[in-house]
Amino acid sequence: MVIANGLRKWRHKLSYSQQELAAVAGVSPAMIVTIERYGYLPGPDVRAKLTLALGISEATLWPSLAEAVEVK
C-alpha cells in the first residue's frame, strides 16, 4: 500500500542517516529506502519500531493513515 509518510522529514530532523535509523530501529536500510522513496506502508511491527526509534507517534509519522482510520 502506498501512503504518505514523514519518515524522511523526521529522520533528517533527528540527524539520522538511513543506515543509522535502520540500525537503531532494527530494520534493514532497504526498508528505510523503500518507505521513503516509494511511500510503502510497512506492517505494524515495523511501524512500531520506527516510531519508537524516532520517539514520535504513529499518527505523527503517518498522518494520512490516521485520517483513513478516523474516516471509517
PyMOL Python script that loads the backbone (N, CA, C, O; Angstrom):
from pymol import cmd

cmd.read_pdbstr("""\
ATOM      1  N   MET A   1       0.846  -1.177   0.000  1.00  0.00           N
ATOM      2  CA  MET A   1       0.000   0.000   0.000  1.00  0.00           C
ATOM      3  C   MET A   1       0.891   1.240   0.000  1.00  0.00           C
ATOM      4  O   MET A   1       1.882   1.300   0.728  1.00  0.00           O
ATOM      5  N   VAL A   2       0.539   2.210  -0.805  1.00  0.00           N
ATOM      6  CA  VAL A   2       1.288   3.465  -0.864  1.00  0.00           C
ATOM      7  C   VAL A   2       0.528   4.499  -0.046  1.00  0.00           C
ATOM      8  O   VAL A   2      -0.665   4.721  -0.252  1.00  0.00           O
ATOM      9  N   ILE A   3       1.235   5.123   0.879  1.00  0.00           N
ATOM     10  CA  ILE A   3       0.606   6.116   1.746  1.00  0.00           C
ATOM     11  C   ILE A   3       1.660   7.147   2.146  1.00  0.00           C
ATOM     12  O   ILE A   3       2.813   6.798   2.400  1.00  0.00           O
ATOM     13  N   ALA A   4       1.261   8.405   2.201  1.00  0.00           N
ATOM     14  CA  ALA A   4       2.202   9.472   2.544  1.00  0.00           C
ATOM     15  C   ALA A   4       2.748   9.254   3.952  1.00  0.00           C
ATOM     16  O   ALA A   4       2.026   8.853   4.865  1.00  0.00           O
ATOM     17  N   ASN A   5       4.028   9.527   4.099  1.00  0.00           N
ATOM     18  CA  ASN A   5       4.646   9.403   5.415  1.00  0.00           C
ATOM     19  C   ASN A   5       5.678  10.502   5.607  1.00  0.00           C
ATOM     20  O   ASN A   5       6.134  11.116   4.643  1.00  0.00           O
ATOM     21  N   GLY A   6       6.040  10.742   6.850  1.00  0.00           N
ATOM     22  CA  GLY A   6       7.011  11.781   7.170  1.00  0.00           C
ATOM     23  C   GLY A   6       8.348  11.226   7.611  1.00  0.00           C
ATOM     24  O   GLY A   6       9.089  11.896   8.330  1.00  0.00           O
ATOM     25  N   LEU A   7       8.671  10.008   7.189  1.00  0.00           N
ATOM     26  CA  LEU A   7       9.894   9.373   7.672  1.00  0.00           C
ATOM     27  C   LEU A   7      11.136  10.182   7.337  1.00  0.00           C
ATOM     28  O   LEU A   7      11.969  10.420   8.211  1.00  0.00           O
ATOM     29  N   ARG A   8      11.272  10.603   6.105  1.00  0.00           N
ATOM     30  CA  ARG A   8      12.467  11.369   5.706  1.00  0.00           C
ATOM     31  C   ARG A   8      12.577  12.655   6.521  1.00  0.00           C
ATOM     32  O   ARG A   8      13.656  13.000   7.003  1.00  0.00           O
ATOM     33  N   LYS A   9      11.461  13.361   6.672  1.00  0.00           N
ATOM     34  CA  LYS A   9      11.454  14.615   7.434  1.00  0.00           C
ATOM     35  C   LYS A   9      11.927  14.389   8.869  1.00  0.00           C
ATOM     36  O   LYS A   9      12.792  15.112   9.364  1.00  0.00           O
ATOM     37  N   TRP A  10      11.360  13.385   9.529  1.00  0.00           N
ATOM     38  CA  TRP A  10      11.725  13.127  10.918  1.00  0.00           C
ATOM     39  C   TRP A  10      13.139  12.581  11.046  1.00  0.00           C
ATOM     40  O   TRP A  10      13.844  12.892  12.006  1.00  0.00           O
ATOM     41  N   ARG A  11      13.551  11.778  10.091  1.00  0.00           N
ATOM     42  CA  ARG A  11      14.919  11.243  10.120  1.00  0.00           C
ATOM     43  C   ARG A  11      15.918  12.397  10.017  1.00  0.00           C
ATOM     44  O   ARG A  11      16.913  12.429  10.742  1.00  0.00           O
ATOM     45  N   HIS A  12      15.653  13.337   9.119  1.00  0.00           N
ATOM     46  CA  HIS A  12      16.548  14.484   8.965  1.00  0.00           C
ATOM     47  C   HIS A  12      16.515  15.370  10.208  1.00  0.00           C
ATOM     48  O   HIS A  12      17.549  15.859  10.663  1.00  0.00           O
ATOM     49  N   LYS A  13      15.312  15.571  10.750  1.00  0.00           N
ATOM     50  CA  LYS A  13      15.148  16.407  11.935  1.00  0.00           C
ATOM     51  C   LYS A  13      15.998  15.887  13.095  1.00  0.00           C
ATOM     52  O   LYS A  13      16.523  16.670  13.886  1.00  0.00           O
ATOM     53  N   LEU A  14      16.130  14.568  13.189  1.00  0.00           N
ATOM     54  CA  LEU A  14      16.893  13.949  14.266  1.00  0.00           C
ATOM     55  C   LEU A  14      18.323  13.597  13.851  1.00  0.00           C
ATOM     56  O   LEU A  14      19.049  12.937  14.594  1.00  0.00           O
ATOM     57  N   SER A  15      18.717  14.045  12.660  1.00  0.00           N
ATOM     58  CA  SER A  15      20.080  13.876  12.135  1.00  0.00           C
ATOM     59  C   SER A  15      20.520  12.417  12.018  1.00  0.00           C
ATOM     60  O   SER A  15      21.674  12.086  12.288  1.00  0.00           O
ATOM     61  N   TYR A  16      19.599  11.555  11.616  1.00  0.00           N
ATOM     62  CA  TYR A  16      19.928  10.159  11.351  1.00  0.00           C
ATOM     63  C   TYR A  16      20.176   9.967   9.857  1.00  0.00           C
ATOM     64  O   TYR A  16      19.475  10.544   9.026  1.00  0.00           O
ATOM     65  N   SER A  17      21.163   9.166   9.526  1.00  0.00           N
ATOM     66  CA  SER A  17      21.275   8.690   8.150  1.00  0.00           C
ATOM     67  C   SER A  17      20.291   7.524   8.023  1.00  0.00           C
ATOM     68  O   SER A  17      19.767   7.035   9.024  1.00  0.00           O
ATOM     69  N   GLN A  18      20.046   7.088   6.803  1.00  0.00           N
ATOM     70  CA  GLN A  18      19.165   5.936   6.618  1.00  0.00           C
ATOM     71  C   GLN A  18      19.733   4.706   7.332  1.00  0.00           C
ATOM     72  O   GLN A  18      18.994   3.942   7.953  1.00  0.00           O
ATOM     73  N   GLN A  19      21.043   4.525   7.237  1.00  0.00           N
ATOM     74  CA  GLN A  19      21.687   3.374   7.861  1.00  0.00           C
ATOM     75  C   GLN A  19      21.609   3.451   9.390  1.00  0.00           C
ATOM     76  O   GLN A  19      21.381   2.440  10.054  1.00  0.00           O
ATOM     77  N   GLU A  20      21.796   4.642   9.937  1.00  0.00           N
ATOM     78  CA  GLU A  20      21.731   4.800  11.389  1.00  0.00           C
ATOM     79  C   GLU A  20      20.323   4.515  11.916  1.00  0.00           C
ATOM     80  O   GLU A  20      20.156   3.811  12.912  1.00  0.00           O
ATOM     81  N   LEU A  21      19.323   5.063  11.244  1.00  0.00           N
ATOM     82  CA  LEU A  21      17.952   4.816  11.686  1.00  0.00           C
ATOM     83  C   LEU A  21      17.614   3.338  11.592  1.00  0.00           C
ATOM     84  O   LEU A  21      16.985   2.781  12.492  1.00  0.00           O
ATOM     85  N   ALA A  22      18.025   2.711  10.517  1.00  0.00           N
ATOM     86  CA  ALA A  22      17.769   1.279  10.351  1.00  0.00           C
ATOM     87  C   ALA A  22      18.379   0.490  11.512  1.00  0.00           C
ATOM     88  O   ALA A  22      17.741  -0.411  12.058  1.00  0.00           O
ATOM     89  N   ALA A  23      19.605   0.828  11.883  1.00  0.00           N
ATOM     90  CA  ALA A  23      20.280   0.123  12.975  1.00  0.00           C
ATOM     91  C   ALA A  23      19.568   0.351  14.313  1.00  0.00           C
ATOM     92  O   ALA A  23      19.377  -0.590  15.083  1.00  0.00           O
ATOM     93  N   VAL A  24      19.180   1.583  14.585  1.00  0.00           N
ATOM     94  CA  VAL A  24      18.504   1.901  15.841  1.00  0.00           C
ATOM     95  C   VAL A  24      17.136   1.226  15.909  1.00  0.00           C
ATOM     96  O   VAL A  24      16.734   0.733  16.963  1.00  0.00           O
ATOM     97  N   ALA A  25      16.424   1.206  14.786  1.00  0.00           N
ATOM     98  CA  ALA A  25      15.079   0.632  14.760  1.00  0.00           C
ATOM     99  C   ALA A  25      15.084  -0.881  14.612  1.00  0.00           C
ATOM    100  O   ALA A  25      14.077  -1.535  14.886  1.00  0.00           O
ATOM    101  N   GLY A  26      16.204  -1.442  14.184  1.00  0.00           N
ATOM    102  CA  GLY A  26      16.269  -2.889  13.997  1.00  0.00           C
ATOM    103  C   GLY A  26      15.597  -3.363  12.726  1.00  0.00           C
ATOM    104  O   GLY A  26      15.013  -4.445  12.681  1.00  0.00           O
ATOM    105  N   VAL A  27      15.685  -2.533  11.685  1.00  0.00           N
ATOM    106  CA  VAL A  27      15.157  -2.900  10.366  1.00  0.00           C
ATOM    107  C   VAL A  27      16.284  -2.761   9.351  1.00  0.00           C
ATOM    108  O   VAL A  27      17.352  -2.242   9.676  1.00  0.00           O
ATOM    109  N   SER A  28      16.056  -3.215   8.141  1.00  0.00           N
ATOM    110  CA  SER A  28      17.098  -3.121   7.123  1.00  0.00           C
ATOM    111  C   SER A  28      17.137  -1.721   6.515  1.00  0.00           C
ATOM    112  O   SER A  28      16.105  -1.055   6.433  1.00  0.00           O
ATOM    113  N   PRO A  29      18.312  -1.270   6.090  1.00  0.00           N
ATOM    114  CA  PRO A  29      18.400   0.014   5.390  1.00  0.00           C
ATOM    115  C   PRO A  29      17.508   0.036   4.147  1.00  0.00           C
ATOM    116  O   PRO A  29      16.958   1.079   3.793  1.00  0.00           O
ATOM    117  N   ALA A  30      17.367  -1.110   3.490  1.00  0.00           N
ATOM    118  CA  ALA A  30      16.497  -1.178   2.308  1.00  0.00           C
ATOM    119  C   ALA A  30      15.051  -0.851   2.669  1.00  0.00           C
ATOM    120  O   ALA A  30      14.332  -0.263   1.861  1.00  0.00           O
ATOM    121  N   MET A  31      14.620  -1.222   3.867  1.00  0.00           N
ATOM    122  CA  MET A  31      13.261  -0.910   4.313  1.00  0.00           C
ATOM    123  C   MET A  31      13.079   0.596   4.436  1.00  0.00           C
ATOM    124  O   MET A  31      12.048   1.135   4.033  1.00  0.00           O
ATOM    125  N   ILE A  32      14.078   1.275   4.990  1.00  0.00           N
ATOM    126  CA  ILE A  32      14.007   2.733   5.133  1.00  0.00           C
ATOM    127  C   ILE A  32      13.904   3.372   3.752  1.00  0.00           C
ATOM    128  O   ILE A  32      13.072   4.252   3.536  1.00  0.00           O
ATOM    129  N   VAL A  33      14.739   2.936   2.825  1.00  0.00           N
ATOM    130  CA  VAL A  33      14.727   3.471   1.456  1.00  0.00           C
ATOM    131  C   VAL A  33      13.364   3.247   0.812  1.00  0.00           C
ATOM    132  O   VAL A  33      12.809   4.160   0.201  1.00  0.00           O
ATOM    133  N   THR A  34      12.831   2.058   0.944  1.00  0.00           N
ATOM    134  CA  THR A  34      11.545   1.720   0.329  1.00  0.00           C
ATOM    135  C   THR A  34      10.418   2.582   0.887  1.00  0.00           C
ATOM    136  O   THR A  34       9.560   3.047   0.136  1.00  0.00           O
ATOM    137  N   ILE A  35      10.416   2.792   2.183  1.00  0.00           N
ATOM    138  CA  ILE A  35       9.377   3.616   2.809  1.00  0.00           C
ATOM    139  C   ILE A  35       9.500   5.061   2.342  1.00  0.00           C
ATOM    140  O   ILE A  35       8.505   5.683   1.968  1.00  0.00           O
ATOM    141  N   GLU A  36      10.715   5.593   2.364  1.00  0.00           N
ATOM    142  CA  GLU A  36      10.908   6.992   1.986  1.00  0.00           C
ATOM    143  C   GLU A  36      10.683   7.239   0.499  1.00  0.00           C
ATOM    144  O   GLU A  36      10.000   8.190   0.120  1.00  0.00           O
ATOM    145  N   ARG A  37      11.240   6.404  -0.317  1.00  0.00           N
ATOM    146  CA  ARG A  37      11.212   6.645  -1.757  1.00  0.00           C
ATOM    147  C   ARG A  37       9.876   6.297  -2.400  1.00  0.00           C
ATOM    148  O   ARG A  37       9.398   7.014  -3.279  1.00  0.00           O
ATOM    149  N   TYR A  38       9.279   5.206  -1.963  1.00  0.00           N
ATOM    150  CA  TYR A  38       8.090   4.701  -2.650  1.00  0.00           C
ATOM    151  C   TYR A  38       6.796   4.826  -1.854  1.00  0.00           C
ATOM    152  O   TYR A  38       5.735   4.440  -2.343  1.00  0.00           O
ATOM    153  N   GLY A  39       6.866   5.354  -0.641  1.00  0.00           N
ATOM    154  CA  GLY A  39       5.668   5.508   0.165  1.00  0.00           C
ATOM    155  C   GLY A  39       5.072   4.192   0.635  1.00  0.00           C
ATOM    156  O   GLY A  39       3.873   4.096   0.896  1.00  0.00           O
ATOM    157  N   TYR A  40       5.929   3.174   0.740  1.00  0.00           N
ATOM    158  CA  TYR A  40       5.488   1.857   1.194  1.00  0.00           C
ATOM    159  C   TYR A  40       5.018   1.933   2.641  1.00  0.00           C
ATOM    160  O   TYR A  40       5.684   2.545   3.476  1.00  0.00           O
ATOM    161  N   LEU A  41       3.893   1.324   2.944  1.00  0.00           N
ATOM    162  CA  LEU A  41       3.389   1.253   4.308  1.00  0.00           C
ATOM    163  C   LEU A  41       3.793  -0.087   4.911  1.00  0.00           C
ATOM    164  O   LEU A  41       3.246  -1.125   4.539  1.00  0.00           O
ATOM    165  N   PRO A  42       4.746  -0.069   5.839  1.00  0.00           N
ATOM    166  CA  PRO A  42       5.179  -1.331   6.443  1.00  0.00           C
ATOM    167  C   PRO A  42       4.125  -1.855   7.410  1.00  0.00           C
ATOM    168  O   PRO A  42       3.177  -1.153   7.762  1.00  0.00           O
ATOM    169  N   GLY A  43       4.305  -3.080   7.824  1.00  0.00           N
ATOM    170  CA  GLY A  43       3.395  -3.696   8.784  1.00  0.00           C
ATOM    171  C   GLY A  43       3.490  -3.029  10.149  1.00  0.00           C
ATOM    172  O   GLY A  43       4.398  -2.237  10.400  1.00  0.00           O
ATOM    173  N   PRO A  44       2.553  -3.352  11.024  1.00  0.00           N
ATOM    174  CA  PRO A  44       2.501  -2.730  12.344  1.00  0.00           C
ATOM    175  C   PRO A  44       3.779  -2.891  13.163  1.00  0.00           C
ATOM    176  O   PRO A  44       4.152  -1.984  13.907  1.00  0.00           O
ATOM    177  N   ASP A  45       4.449  -4.028  13.036  1.00  0.00           N
ATOM    178  CA  ASP A  45       5.670  -4.250  13.817  1.00  0.00           C
ATOM    179  C   ASP A  45       6.778  -3.297  13.389  1.00  0.00           C
ATOM    180  O   ASP A  45       7.477  -2.753  14.244  1.00  0.00           O
ATOM    181  N   VAL A  46       6.953  -3.084  12.104  1.00  0.00           N
ATOM    182  CA  VAL A  46       7.984  -2.161  11.606  1.00  0.00           C
ATOM    183  C   VAL A  46       7.592  -0.727  11.927  1.00  0.00           C
ATOM    184  O   VAL A  46       8.449   0.075  12.299  1.00  0.00           O
ATOM    185  N   ARG A  47       6.320  -0.389  11.791  1.00  0.00           N
ATOM    186  CA  ARG A  47       5.871   0.966  12.147  1.00  0.00           C
ATOM    187  C   ARG A  47       6.169   1.241  13.618  1.00  0.00           C
ATOM    188  O   ARG A  47       6.615   2.334  13.969  1.00  0.00           O
ATOM    189  N   ALA A  48       5.928   0.266  14.466  1.00  0.00           N
ATOM    190  CA  ALA A  48       6.188   0.433  15.901  1.00  0.00           C
ATOM    191  C   ALA A  48       7.677   0.633  16.170  1.00  0.00           C
ATOM    192  O   ALA A  48       8.052   1.481  16.980  1.00  0.00           O
ATOM    193  N   LYS A  49       8.519  -0.133  15.504  1.00  0.00           N
ATOM    194  CA  LYS A  49       9.969   0.007  15.679  1.00  0.00           C
ATOM    195  C   LYS A  49      10.447   1.393  15.256  1.00  0.00           C
ATOM    196  O   LYS A  49      11.270   2.008  15.934  1.00  0.00           O
ATOM    197  N   LEU A  50       9.926   1.879  14.135  1.00  0.00           N
ATOM    198  CA  LEU A  50      10.352   3.190  13.634  1.00  0.00           C
ATOM    199  C   LEU A  50       9.878   4.314  14.539  1.00  0.00           C
ATOM    200  O   LEU A  50      10.647   5.228  14.836  1.00  0.00           O
ATOM    201  N   THR A  51       8.623   4.268  14.986  1.00  0.00           N
ATOM    202  CA  THR A  51       8.133   5.337  15.841  1.00  0.00           C
ATOM    203  C   THR A  51       8.841   5.331  17.193  1.00  0.00           C
ATOM    204  O   THR A  51       9.089   6.389  17.771  1.00  0.00           O
ATOM    205  N   LEU A  52       9.162   4.156  17.691  1.00  0.00           N
ATOM    206  CA  LEU A  52       9.912   4.063  18.945  1.00  0.00           C
ATOM    207  C   LEU A  52      11.318   4.643  18.766  1.00  0.00           C
ATOM    208  O   LEU A  52      11.794   5.395  19.616  1.00  0.00           O
ATOM    209  N   ALA A  53      11.972   4.297  17.672  1.00  0.00           N
ATOM    210  CA  ALA A  53      13.329   4.801  17.408  1.00  0.00           C
ATOM    211  C   ALA A  53      13.338   6.319  17.236  1.00  0.00           C
ATOM    212  O   ALA A  53      14.296   6.986  17.627  1.00  0.00           O
ATOM    213  N   LEU A  54      12.274   6.860  16.653  1.00  0.00           N
ATOM    214  CA  LEU A  54      12.204   8.302  16.413  1.00  0.00           C
ATOM    215  C   LEU A  54      11.598   9.064  17.591  1.00  0.00           C
ATOM    216  O   LEU A  54      11.732  10.285  17.679  1.00  0.00           O
ATOM    217  N   GLY A  55      10.937   8.350  18.488  1.00  0.00           N
ATOM    218  CA  GLY A  55      10.323   8.989  19.653  1.00  0.00           C
ATOM    219  C   GLY A  55       9.077   9.790  19.307  1.00  0.00           C
ATOM    220  O   GLY A  55       8.796  10.806  19.942  1.00  0.00           O
ATOM    221  N   ILE A  56       8.327   9.339  18.302  1.00  0.00           N
ATOM    222  CA  ILE A  56       7.107  10.024  17.892  1.00  0.00           C
ATOM    223  C   ILE A  56       5.974   9.008  17.770  1.00  0.00           C
ATOM    224  O   ILE A  56       6.201   7.798  17.802  1.00  0.00           O
ATOM    225  N   SER A  57       4.764   9.515  17.632  1.00  0.00           N
ATOM    226  CA  SER A  57       3.608   8.623  17.494  1.00  0.00           C
ATOM    227  C   SER A  57       3.448   8.170  16.050  1.00  0.00           C
ATOM    228  O   SER A  57       3.981   8.783  15.126  1.00  0.00           O
ATOM    229  N   GLU A  58       2.714   7.099  15.880  1.00  0.00           N
ATOM    230  CA  GLU A  58       2.433   6.592  14.539  1.00  0.00           C
ATOM    231  C   GLU A  58       1.617   7.612  13.748  1.00  0.00           C
ATOM    232  O   GLU A  58       1.821   7.770  12.545  1.00  0.00           O
ATOM    233  N   ALA A  59       0.694   8.302  14.417  1.00  0.00           N
ATOM    234  CA  ALA A  59      -0.124   9.314  13.741  1.00  0.00           C
ATOM    235  C   ALA A  59       0.731  10.485  13.249  1.00  0.00           C
ATOM    236  O   ALA A  59       0.399  11.120  12.248  1.00  0.00           O
ATOM    237  N   THR A  60       1.811  10.764  13.942  1.00  0.00           N
ATOM    238  CA  THR A  60       2.717  11.826  13.518  1.00  0.00           C
ATOM    239  C   THR A  60       3.506  11.393  12.294  1.00  0.00           C
ATOM    240  O   THR A  60       3.712  12.181  11.372  1.00  0.00           O
ATOM    241  N   LEU A  61       3.941  10.156  12.285  1.00  0.00           N
ATOM    242  CA  LEU A  61       4.755   9.655  11.177  1.00  0.00           C
ATOM    243  C   LEU A  61       3.915   9.347   9.944  1.00  0.00           C
ATOM    244  O   LEU A  61       4.362   9.572   8.819  1.00  0.00           O
ATOM    245  N   TRP A  62       2.712   8.840  10.141  1.00  0.00           N
ATOM    246  CA  TRP A  62       1.808   8.509   9.037  1.00  0.00           C
ATOM    247  C   TRP A  62       0.471   9.221   9.234  1.00  0.00           C
ATOM    248  O   TRP A  62      -0.527   8.568   9.538  1.00  0.00           O
ATOM    249  N   PRO A  63       0.429  10.554   9.065  1.00  0.00           N
ATOM    250  CA  PRO A  63      -0.825  11.282   9.317  1.00  0.00           C
ATOM    251  C   PRO A  63      -1.970  10.837   8.414  1.00  0.00           C
ATOM    252  O   PRO A  63      -3.121  10.807   8.851  1.00  0.00           O
ATOM    253  N   SER A  64      -1.678  10.497   7.181  1.00  0.00           N
ATOM    254  CA  SER A  64      -2.757  10.082   6.279  1.00  0.00           C
ATOM    255  C   SER A  64      -3.332   8.721   6.688  1.00  0.00           C
ATOM    256  O   SER A  64      -4.499   8.439   6.418  1.00  0.00           O
ATOM    257  N   LEU A  65      -2.535   7.892   7.326  1.00  0.00           N
ATOM    258  CA  LEU A  65      -3.029   6.619   7.836  1.00  0.00           C
ATOM    259  C   LEU A  65      -3.997   6.874   8.994  1.00  0.00           C
ATOM    260  O   LEU A  65      -5.039   6.226   9.091  1.00  0.00           O
ATOM    261  N   ALA A  66      -3.654   7.809   9.860  1.00  0.00           N
ATOM    262  CA  ALA A  66      -4.515   8.147  10.991  1.00  0.00           C
ATOM    263  C   ALA A  66      -5.830   8.724  10.489  1.00  0.00           C
ATOM    264  O   ALA A  66      -6.887   8.424  11.042  1.00  0.00           O
ATOM    265  N   GLU A  67      -5.778   9.555   9.440  1.00  0.00           N
ATOM    266  CA  GLU A  67      -7.002  10.132   8.875  1.00  0.00           C
ATOM    267  C   GLU A  67      -7.867   9.037   8.271  1.00  0.00           C
ATOM    268  O   GLU A  67      -9.090   9.078   8.411  1.00  0.00           O
ATOM    269  N   ALA A  68      -7.268   8.068   7.610  1.00  0.00           N
ATOM    270  CA  ALA A  68      -8.028   6.983   6.985  1.00  0.00           C
ATOM    271  C   ALA A  68      -8.752   6.158   8.040  1.00  0.00           C
ATOM    272  O   ALA A  68      -9.874   5.705   7.813  1.00  0.00           O
ATOM    273  N   VAL A  69      -8.124   5.961   9.180  1.00  0.00           N
ATOM    274  CA  VAL A  69      -8.738   5.190  10.261  1.00  0.00           C
ATOM    275  C   VAL A  69      -9.898   5.980  10.869  1.00  0.00           C
ATOM    276  O   VAL A  69     -10.931   5.399  11.202  1.00  0.00           O
ATOM    277  N   GLU A  70      -9.736   7.304  11.018  1.00  0.00           N
ATOM    278  CA  GLU A  70     -10.775   8.140  11.594  1.00  0.00           C
ATOM    279  C   GLU A  70     -12.014   8.182  10.705  1.00  0.00           C
ATOM    280  O   GLU A  70     -13.133   8.251  11.215  1.00  0.00           O
ATOM    281  N   VAL A  71     -11.839   8.141   9.404  1.00  0.00           N
ATOM    282  CA  VAL A  71     -12.951   8.227   8.467  1.00  0.00           C
ATOM    283  C   VAL A  71     -13.853   7.011   8.565  1.00  0.00           C
ATOM    284  O   VAL A  71     -15.068   7.128   8.408  1.00  0.00           O
ATOM    285  N   LYS A  72     -13.272   5.836   8.825  1.00  0.00           N
ATOM    286  CA  LYS A  72     -14.059   4.589   8.868  1.00  0.00           C
ATOM    287  C   LYS A  72     -14.987   4.547  10.011  1.00  0.00           C
ATOM    288  O   LYS A  72     -15.713   3.568  10.182  1.00  0.00           O
TER     289      LYS A  72
END
""", "prot")
cmd.dss("prot")
cmd.show_as("cartoon", "prot")
cmd.util.cbc("prot")
cmd.orient("prot")
